[in-house]
Amino acid sequence: MKAAFIRQVGAPSIIEYGELRDPTPGPHDVLVRVGAVAVNPIDTYIRAGIVSMASKFPYVIGCDVAGTVEAVGASVARFQRGDRVWGSNQGLFGRQGTFSELAAIDEKWLYKTPDNLSDEAAAAGALVGLTAHLGLFLHSGLRAGEVVFVNGGGGGVGSAVIQLAKAAGAKVIASAGREETMRLCHDLGADLVVNYQDSHQDDQIRAFAMPHGGLQMWWETQREPSLDRTVSLMAPRGRIVIMAGRQARPEFPIGPFYVKDLRLVGFAMFNATPEEQRTAAEDLNRYATAQKWKPQIGARFPFSQAVAAHELQEANTLQKAGNLFGKIVLTPDA
């Protein structure tokens, strides 16, 4: 099979595209004919060696996948040949990744793809959709009528948070830095979109949120949060969700934080159990079927251009290029 893989960790340029041996599925594995994959920041951290998970080489890159079942192991109970499936959590903890024509994946990390969701959309929504759902519901207990601020609504996770929070009956404020991205956040359902370059953005947030006592939830997608600012806008007993910024060491306003009875929630999607992720995935499928969750695609590449795809992801994650709304999706070369 053709695959995008690495033989050592390093810069995007170390990614190779070529032939590898077809994977052999074990008794609990599903052999997937890959239709589409997506790039995530964690993929670039693993490839670069910042996160030490690539230990067996050659290492196929990538977490997300969508495709069609080619074969199933003897103990597989939930899938059969011909089923369309999607999933994430590959390329982690010793598992091979997904940027390949075939992938052998334990059935516990896979879910059936709704009929109205393409492979490209399913791959684009995999990791970010699971992350958004786990953070909003499992970790933060979002309730209908609450006010959620998404600091960075244009990215893969941010756009998913907007949609899922709205689907759950919340009121949503999002920030973005470009007119086009602000318009897209509105289209996804945000009740208010502020320009993060506007010095009056916090006044706009307060005017919207204060009739509700402030923000009940702040979802932080940025790598270097300003907790003084965040805490000042929160309602009593609000929740601040952190899921980015591995190297960040911000100042923490302890007094203002605890006198409001606030909660600081940190989590990583890949720490969730298979059962927790499956619960989230089944909910995401229901939202997709009801047209309440539409994963956003910002750029498309073939597998053979995985280097360019990783470069684009790093430009937006690390250099804050701001020229990507939604996910980078790759499909097998023709």
C-alpha positions, 0 to 999 in steps of 0.5 A: 500500500501507499502511505505517508510515514516517517523514519525518525522525528523532525521537521515536516520535510522528513515525511516520506510517501511510498510503499509499505507492507499492507497491515494485517488485522488482528482478531479485534481489528477492522481493516479500513480502505481509507477514503480520507484523513485529517491533520491535527496539531497533535499530529505535528507534535508527534512528528516533531518529537515534541510528544513522544509517541512515535516509537516504532519506525517506519511510523505512519502519521495521522490520527483521524480516518474515514473509509470503508470496511475491507475485512474484519477480525474474527472477534469483531462484532459491530462492523462488517465488510462494506460498512462506512466508518470513521474514527480517531485516536490512531497514531497514539500510544504505539498504534500506527497512524492513518495516512495510508491506503489501508489501516488496521484499527481496533473496532473500539475506536471506530463508528459508523458514518451517517449516510449524509456525511462524506468521508472527507467531512467525517475525517474532518470532524473526527478528533475535533468533534470528539474533543468538543463533545467531551469538553462541553458535556463530559467535562463541563456539563453544559446546560441549555440556556448557558452562555458559552464564549469560544475564544477562537471560533475559526479552527477545527475545535472552535467551529465544532464547539460553536455547533455542538453548543448551539445544538444543545441550546446554549447561547454562543459568542465566538471570536475571530480575526478576519471578516470572512472567518467572523461571517463563517462563525455566524453561519455556524450559529454563533449569536455574537461574533467579536473581532479579537483585534478590536480593543472593544471586544470585551465590552461587546462580550459583557453587553451580551453576557451580563444579562445572564450573569456573565459567561457560564463557560469559556472555551479556550483554543489559544495556546497562551491564554490571559486568565486575568481577562477570562476570569473578569468576564465569568459568571459565578460558578462558571467553567473555563475549559483549557485544551491547548498550550503545552508550554504556556505558563500564564499568571493566575488570578487566584483571588478573583478566581476562587471568590467566584466559585469558578472551575478550571477544566483541563483535558486531552481527548486521547485520555478519554476511554473508548466508552466515553469516546463512543458515547460522544461519537454516537451523539455526533452522528445524531447531530450530523444526521439532523444537520446540526453538525457539519465538520468544516474543511479548510484545505485539501491535499492528496496523501503525497502532499502530506509535507505541505499539509503539515507545513500549513498546520504548523503555520496556523498553530505555531505561527498564527498565520490565520489563513485556515478555517476548518480542517486540513483533509487528505485523500489517497492519490488517484 
